[in-house]
Amino acid sequence: MVDPHISVIIVSFNSREDLSECIPSLLAQPYPDFEIIVVDNNSSDGTSTFVEKNYPSIKVIGNKENYGPAKGYNVGITASRGKYVVLLNPDTVVEKDWLLELVRATEEDEGIAACQSRVLLYDKRDTINTEGNDVNYLGFTWCRNYGKENTHGGVIEETLGLSVCSAMLRRNVLEKVGFFDEDFFMYLDDTDLGLRMQLAGYKVVCNPKSIVYHKYKFTPGRRKLYYLERNRLLVLLKIYDKKMWLKILPIFIFMEIGLLAVSLYQGWFREKIRSYTWIIRRCRLIKSKRNSVHRDKKYMSKILNMMSPAVTFEEIQNPILDKFVNPLLKTYYWTLIRPKATGAGLKQRL
């Protein structure tokens, strides 16, 4: 059996220091047939020159401006030639059999569109950073199994939210459902792609035997919050049909009022308003995006079945969320959202 050719794509922005550790771990992989492509988003730290000088076997694509990760991924995918493409953050270090395990899992099941690694914290290597993402039915997304000890088994599991910190994607599925939506720029572009893959009937999984160490830090700055909120709304508008929107509308309005209050208190109210403005000004574009998404009722039911009824990311917990908001979100989910959902999904996580 011939090993498929793999394209490993790293999108970089001022990542020279991180790549000096990431690239050697890639070159040490025992897999026999893979290329490495670094897409540099107009870094100012000499990233392109550093890679070209020290690693001449690596293809470097220098963008004229910072296109963001979403368009950067698409640039790399278009220039690649592998049967599978692997997207990898530059601030990572991979274990010896990282790539072999991604290939093995994906080759064994043609229904897998994306296979993710078990991502561990770089500075706490017995602790999980993510194994894919959890997704709440209002679009909030966070690291799956974040903070848990790296002690549970090595069984491949489905996960709803795609995280491209380290993930292998099947090229023919990308060609079918479309590449990354470049209007996301950054954040939740992978959530959008993963949900579109699953609406088309494919699976997103995590193979915990593929190990990556990630230099992760949770830093919710104002710019990041703007993109997270804007893109959360964009995901919901693209993925849900009108019937589903009518179901979530009351709890959606309640949550938006609460977020406006929180943003005013925490000092990012302007960014929250900007997220609405961006959406409103692009109504026609978003309508076109909605119309391009194929929605099969069976697979939508599976997605709803896999969604989290609450927001459980440890980094953002507070008494109001724990004692008031999450109980309300759960009640609404189990009363109006989940009863109509059918099909297999992840174990219920309350």
VENSULHU-V325892 format. One record per residue. N is the residue number from 1. RES is the residue in one letter. SS is DSSP state (alpha for helix, beta for strand, coil for the rest). PSI is psi as a letter, one per 30 degrees, with the letter a starting at -180 (none if undefined). Layout:
BEGIN
((N RES SS PSI) (N RES SS PSI))
END
This chain:
BEGIN
((1 M coil k) (2 V coil k) (3 D coil k) (4 P coil k) (5 H coil k) (6 I beta k) (7 S beta j) (8 V beta k) (9 I beta k) (10 I beta k) (11 V beta k) (12 S beta k) (13 F coil j) (14 N coil h) (15 S coil g) (16 R alpha e) (17 E alpha e) (18 D alpha e) (19 L alpha f) (20 S alpha f) (21 E alpha e) (22 C alpha e) (23 I alpha e) (24 P alpha e) (25 S alpha e) (26 L alpha e) (27 L alpha f) (28 A coil f) (29 Q coil k) (30 P coil f) (31 Y coil k) (32 P coil f) (33 D coil i) (34 F beta l) (35 E beta l) (36 I beta k) (37 I beta k) (38 V beta j) (39 V beta j) (40 D beta k) (41 N coil i) (42 N coil h) (43 S coil l) (44 S coil g) (45 D coil g) (46 G coil g) (47 T alpha e) (48 S alpha e) (49 T alpha e) (50 F alpha e) (51 V alpha e) (52 E alpha e) (53 K alpha e) (54 N alpha f) (55 Y coil i) (56 P coil f) (57 S coil f) (58 I coil k) (59 K beta k) (60 V beta k) (61 I beta j) (62 G beta j) (63 N coil k) (64 K coil f) (65 E coil l) (66 N coil j) (67 Y coil f) (68 G alpha l) (69 P alpha e) (70 A alpha e) (71 K alpha e) (72 G alpha e) (73 Y alpha e) (74 N alpha e) (75 V alpha e) (76 G alpha e) (77 I alpha e) (78 T alpha e) (79 A alpha f) (80 S coil l) (81 R coil g) (82 G coil l) (83 K coil e) (84 Y beta k) (85 V beta k) (86 V beta k) (87 L beta k) (88 L beta k) (89 N coil k) (90 P coil f) (91 D coil h) (92 T beta l) (93 V beta k) (94 V beta k) (95 E coil l) (96 K coil e) (97 D coil g) (98 W alpha e) (99 L alpha e) (100 L alpha e) (101 E alpha e) (102 L alpha e) (103 V alpha e) (104 R alpha e) (105 A alpha e) (106 T alpha e) (107 E alpha f) (108 E alpha f) (109 D coil j) (110 E coil f) (111 G coil f) (112 I beta k) (113 A beta e) (114 A beta k) (115 C beta k) (116 Q beta l) (117 S beta l) (118 R beta j) (119 V beta k) (120 L beta l) (121 L beta k) (122 Y coil e) (123 D coil g) (124 K beta i) (125 R beta g) (126 D beta g) (127 T beta k) (128 I beta k) (129 N beta e) (130 T beta l) (131 E coil h) (132 G coil a) (133 N beta k) (134 D beta k) (135 V beta k) (136 N beta l) (137 Y coil f) (138 L coil g) (139 G coil f) (140 F coil k) (141 T beta k) (142 W beta l) (143 C beta k) (144 R coil k) (145 N coil g) (146 Y coil k) (147 G coil f) (148 K coil l) (149 E beta k) (150 N coil i) (151 T coil f) (152 H coil l) (153 G coil a) (154 G coil h) (155 V coil k) (156 I coil k) (157 E beta k) (158 E beta k) (159 T coil k) (160 L coil e) (161 G beta k) (162 L coil k) (163 S coil j) (164 V coil g) (165 C coil e) (166 S beta j) (167 A beta k) (168 M beta k) (169 L beta k) (170 R beta k) (171 R alpha e) (172 N alpha f) (173 V alpha e) (174 L alpha e) (175 E alpha f) (176 K alpha e) (177 V alpha f) (178 G coil l) (179 F coil a) (180 F coil k) (181 D coil j) (182 E alpha f) (183 D alpha f) (184 F alpha f) (185 F coil d) (186 M coil l) (187 Y coil k) (188 L coil g) (189 D alpha e) (190 D alpha e) (191 T alpha e) (192 D alpha e) (193 L alpha e) (194 G alpha e) (195 L alpha e) (196 R alpha e) (197 M alpha e) (198 Q alpha e) (199 L alpha f) (200 A coil g) (201 G coil g) (202 Y coil l) (203 K beta k) (204 V beta k) (205 V beta l) (206 C beta k) (207 N beta j) (208 P beta f) (209 K beta f) (210 S beta j) (211 I beta k) (212 V beta k) (213 Y beta k) (214 H beta k) (215 K coil i) (216 Y coil k) (217 K coil k) (218 F coil j) (219 T coil i) (220 P coil i) (221 G coil l) (222 R alpha e) (223 R alpha e) (224 K alpha e) (225 L alpha e) (226 Y alpha e) (227 Y alpha e) (228 L alpha e) (229 E alpha e) (230 R alpha e) (231 N alpha f) (232 R alpha e) (233 L alpha e) (234 L alpha e) (235 V alpha e) (236 L alpha e) (237 L alpha e) (238 K alpha e) (239 I alpha e) (240 Y coil k) (241 D coil l) (242 K alpha e) (243 K alpha e) (244 M alpha e) (245 W alpha e) (246 L alpha e) (247 K alpha e) (248 I alpha f) (249 L alpha e) (250 P alpha e) (251 I alpha f) (252 F alpha e) (253 I alpha e) (254 F alpha e) (255 M alpha e) (256 E alpha e) (257 I alpha e) (258 G alpha e) (259 L alpha e) (260 L alpha e) (261 A alpha e) (262 V alpha e) (263 S alpha e) (264 L alpha e) (265 Y alpha e) (266 Q alpha f) (267 G coil g) (268 W coil h) (269 F alpha e) (270 R alpha e) (271 E alpha e) (272 K alpha e) (273 I alpha e) (274 R alpha e) (275 S alpha e) (276 Y alpha e) (277 T alpha e) (278 W alpha e) (279 I alpha e) (280 I alpha e) (281 R alpha f) (282 R coil h) (283 C alpha e) (284 R alpha e) (285 L alpha e) (286 I alpha e) (287 K alpha e) (288 S alpha e) (289 K alpha e) (290 R alpha e) (291 N alpha f) (292 S alpha f) (293 V coil k) (294 H coil k) (295 R coil j) (296 D coil k) (297 K alpha e) (298 K alpha e) (299 Y alpha e) (300 M alpha e) (301 S alpha e) (302 K alpha e) (303 I alpha e) (304 L alpha e) (305 N alpha f) (306 M alpha f) (307 M coil l) (308 S beta k) (309 P coil f) (310 A coil l) (311 V coil j) (312 T coil g) (313 F coil k) (314 E alpha e) (315 E alpha f) (316 I alpha g) (317 Q coil k) (318 N coil l) (319 P alpha e) (320 I alpha e) (321 L alpha e) (322 D alpha e) (323 K alpha f) (324 F alpha e) (325 V alpha e) (326 N alpha e) (327 P alpha e) (328 L alpha e) (329 L alpha e) (330 K alpha e) (331 T alpha e) (332 Y alpha e) (333 Y alpha e) (334 W alpha f) (335 T alpha e) (336 L alpha f) (337 I alpha e) (338 R alpha e) (339 P alpha f) (340 K alpha f) (341 A coil k) (342 T coil l) (343 G coil l) (344 A coil k) (345 G coil a) (346 L coil l) (347 K coil k) (348 Q coil k) (349 R coil j) (350 L coil none))
END
